[in-house]
Amino acid sequence: MKNQVQEKFQTYGIEGLSNIELLACIIPHEKAFRLFTEFNSLSAILRSSAEELSKLLTQNETMRVIALKSIFRRQTQETAPQKIGKSGDAYKYFSHLKNESEEHFCVLYLNRNNAVIHNQVVGIGNATSCVVDKQKIFRTALSVKAQAVVLCHNHPSGNDKPSEADMRLTKEIKQGLILLDITTLDHIIISKESYYSFADNGDM
């Protein structure tokens, strides 16, 4: 099967390969087929955790798939806007979070021109919640001399609307940063298909 994939690549190029065949470029074809049978789509595979993948793959194969997800995340951030002018800019920076199966809470630290000077993951939870270290956000903001921040987290459930806990946490972080003379510009919630901006919806 590997030779068939190679022959198809040589004839049609990389765009001529199916999603299963693309995955078969880094793991055995039968393992790629099993993953698609289990998860149904490439995006679902990329949202899966190392623990879930390890039930079907060897340690080395799991590492290759996780590396693929990391490459996508880093490429997304490298090509994202480095100056945040609107909610869509922040979404592009963190759009890779739609592929995560656990909640991640991230912060963009900006200078006075709203250019990104630092980004940080401050919490990783489970499929429905995430513990956020607010003091870590405050310490980092002071350390990098940020003038503003953008908060972001994902909802693996697919619902992009903020919960009461999300609203409360945003208010607590915003009030803490006000004491440090730092502005909270927005809080973005990313789901699989869309995103919610606190600023755009008048919640800041």
Secondary structure, DSSP 4 states (H G I P E B T S, - for coil): -HHHHHHHHHHH-GGGS-HHHHHTTTS-HHHHHHHHHHH-SHHHHHHS-HHHHHTTS-HHHHHHHHHHHHHHHHHHHHHS-SB--SHHHHHHHHGGGGG-SS-EEEEEEE-TT-BEEEEEEEEE--SS-----HHHHHHHHHHTT-SEEEEEEE-TTS--SPPHHHHHHHHHHHHHHHTTT-EEEEEEEE-SS-EEETTTTT--
